[in-house]
Amino acid sequence: MNTTLFVSDLHLCPTRPAINQAFFDFLRGPAAQAQAVYILGDLFESWAGDDDDDPFNGSILQALRSLSSTGVTLYLMHGNRDFLIGQRFSADSGATLLPDPTLLDLYGTPTLLMHGDTLCTDDIGYQEFRKKVRDPRYQQQFLAQPLVNRKQIIAGLQTENVEKKQLKSDAIMDVTPATVEAVLREYRYPRLIHGHTHRPAVHKHIVDGRVCERWVLADWYTTGSYLASDATGLKNVELPVAGGTRV
Ligand code: MN
């Protein structure tokens, strides 16, 4: 079927089995019927390196490979949680790693794909952290450490982040409108699809007199969902999750 699906911010981890099951069902169901599936970052809650052969990671990798091996084109963009996903995971899962941002022609509509964290420029502390950890030299040094040490560092950062988030205002945690406008202008007024903020919505931005839609994908904390695109447009689809509740 000529459909393209988008998901982001699944934050998969072993402690949310109902969500993991919803993801497996999604891959075997709607994803298997699609032409292409784009995962726009934060597929995993954390990623310490492709050499982490934790069975949970293996089960996700296997499910992705089952999808890509049937001919569905699978794309993966890094999120702020799983930006250390590398060539090995990409090759083994059959997912093509996409740069952030990526501009594509989606059934005739220019569409810009992003994870979304680079739009949150009011969060200066985060942007500084991002600059540091996205430096290839930093990543090389980090990945050269034993896996157990890397996992410890990541766990420490996550605790620190929870504390920091409690001190940050809602506005700081969302995208910065001026940054969104600058990106839309730079890419010649496309439609924008991103995740990261966990604030699903469709926004309209008027930039230089041009109307640009911004579709924000939902996270998979309590329910699963995806954005389906075909020649008729975009629509958000909710997935059943066992025991799932809306918050
Ligand atoms: Mn994110």
Residues whose N, C-alpha, C, O or C-beta is under 5 A from the ligand:
A	BS01	MN	D42 G79 N80 H196
